[in-house]
Amino acid sequence: MTAELVRGQNHTLPQTRLEIRVSAGTPVVAGATLGDERGTVRGVEWIAHPGSPQLPGLEVSQQAAADHRLAVDLEALPVGAHRVTVLLALPVGAGGPARFGAVPAPFVAVTGLDGAEIATFTLTGLDAESAVSALELYRRQDAWKVRAVGQGYAGGLAEMLADQGVAEATGLAGSIQEAVTRGLARSVAPPPRTHGGDRVRHATGSADHRPPTPPPAPGPPEPLTDPATAPQPHTAPGPAAAGAAADGPINYAHPRRQHAAPPSPPPTAPPAQPGQAAQPVAGDATGWSMDERLYNQIWGMFEDLARAVAAYRSAVDFAESRMDQELDRALSDPRNRIGGAGDRAREAARAKRDELTSRAREALDRDLAQLAAEAAVVEPALPAAYAGWGNPVWHAHRVPMEIPMALRIGDLHLPERTDLRVPLLVRLPLERGIWVDSGRTASEAAALMDTDRLRGLAVETAVAHAARLLAVYPPGEFSVHVIDPAGAAAGPLAPLVDAGVLAGPPAAGAGGVASVLAHLTRRVDLVQMAVRAGAADSLPPDLDTGEQLLVVNDFPHGFDDRAVTQLRYLADEGPAVGVHLLMVADREEASAYGPVLDPLWRSLLRITPVADSHLADPWVGHAWTYEPLAVPPGSRILEQVLAAVAAARRAAGR
């Protein structure tokens, strides 16, 4: 039976190989320290954190995420370690909340390797704290126990580490946050919370520990709880080990969602036959419009896929671990090392491993099949902004009068089923710039490609994204500037130039670079001053207040120190006032500038012109393969779209 702990309470641990699961509702840093009999941490070698995630008997996540799984083997800890303290902290400088009082109360569970919960603890009562000692596992008279701690620190990681006796706590806290920042640079930002809530699975193996409270959505006001203080459902995925069929089929009807009904209800699936899952329907999530419902549904598919695969991988790891334990026990008896007893023990352990793995795969295949069926229904129903270039909706596309919620910039998939792809959507207006990596990445596709061809594909990718942005904004409300210092991208840029949709000719040479950067920097400065002073009417009449996109090719060629400083300024300050970056660059070539450019790269969402496994989800941190959106061979859709943009601008007198 699960022990639901309160602050200060303890509970005996029945086993020594454990998982500690954290569900926070917002990305947090998870780490752990080892302490001696007095609770003192002897040095940095006794601290597991994202920059150094593994210690003997202990492993933590390498990035900030809303959900974490910490692996603990108490028998494998270093000699002299009598305590394991689990630490949580909010990322610094990531644009998220700065105190735990502004986020849902974190939930921590200690489980066995089979997923069965031993003890749980909800960290309530936090306010100004940005770091917290969640719980500790400690040895008492040759037995291990867990204690709910919940001690918060307003001074963050540095104060918490210093309290545990860590020398140079401030420097170590800084290095941990730096490692987290690097990890967040590759993470796909979760969507803003909407009243669509969480997609729900029927499960017999886990239950919600907190009532789901829906956060607010864009649109007309409705009586909903503030998301900063609302409790969130415990949705940490449980492994499908030992009982791989714990998770039931995906429930597309979402019966446990609680929300104020939007003006127009979402479409509903036809009633399912007894014993069968409900059929998926495009737009079955809640929202004030079909676009919003589809947006929420796509992100629900993304999260469902991440959690289903996490459960499967956890089950496989458990099966392997159990087989190793059984083999160790069997072969530790000298009598089993001779004759056929040892062989029979190996066969039995492997057969049990195969059975557990097979059951986990069956559960995964069931969920993947339902998600594939949902994708097959959703994809044809997507509006142009969410659709791939091959979708017929682009052939009937007309430049809209309002911007959509989001824009599709590629697809994501996992190796468990590569044909099941989820659209990668980014909110509009862009909250983060984009970097198209033109260098040789770790992907096989990039390694086998000629350098010049790879660079050409990178520019073509940037052009396609610029075209999509132009196509989904009302006429004249989005402008594109291009910097091509050496004129190396004349060919790929031709569709934009020929259509006449650029704000001016591509800037070349040092003078062109300086002119464009000065123009956009001035715009950022003026709009910022007007906003701060509440005097938008005082802006110069010649200032374009529409959204601006700066496409920079072949960075850092043609950029001096002043230009680099201006570019970093645009990356930091531009998005808030409508100026966005789309960089095409090889990170290795730019490394000559040293660490001065690191903040620039971290502020951008890195994508690639070829398939590459480099993005991470915000829930369990899988490495997802990103597939860029490709224009079908022989298609003229890009030119048709840009021609429609140009025609709409002429008709609007822009």
ABEGO torsion letter per residue (X at the ends): XBBBBBBGBBBBBABABBBBBBBAGBBBBBBBBBBBAAGBBAEAAABBBAABABBBGBBBBABBBABBBBBBBAAABBBGBABBBBBBBBBBGAGBBABAAABBBBBBBBBBAAGBBABBBBBBGBBABABBBABBBBBBGGBBBBBBAGBBBAAEAAAAAAAAGBBGAAAAAAAAAAAAAAAAAABBBBBBBBAAEBBBBBBAABBBABBBBBBBBBEBBBBBBBAAABBBBBABBBBABGBAAABBBBBAAGAABBBBBBABBBBBBBBBBBGBBBBBBBGABBEABAAAAAAAAAAAAAAAAAAAAAAAAAAAAAAAAAAAAAAAAAAABAAAABEAAAAAAAAAAAAAAAAAAAAAAAAAAAAAAAAAAAAAAAAAABBAAABBAABAAAAABBBBABBBABBBAEBBBBAABAABBBBBBBBOBBABBBBBBABBBABAAAAABBAAAAAAAAAAAAAAAAAAAAAABBBGABBBBBBBAAGAAAAAAAAAAAAGABABBBBBEAAAAAAAAAAAAAAAAAAAAAAAAGBAAABBAABBABBBBBBBBGOABGBBAAAAAAAAAAAAAAAAAGBBBBBBBBAAAAAAAEAAAAAAAAABBBBBABBBBABBBAAAGBBBBBBBBBBBBGBAAAAAAAAAAAAAAAAAGX
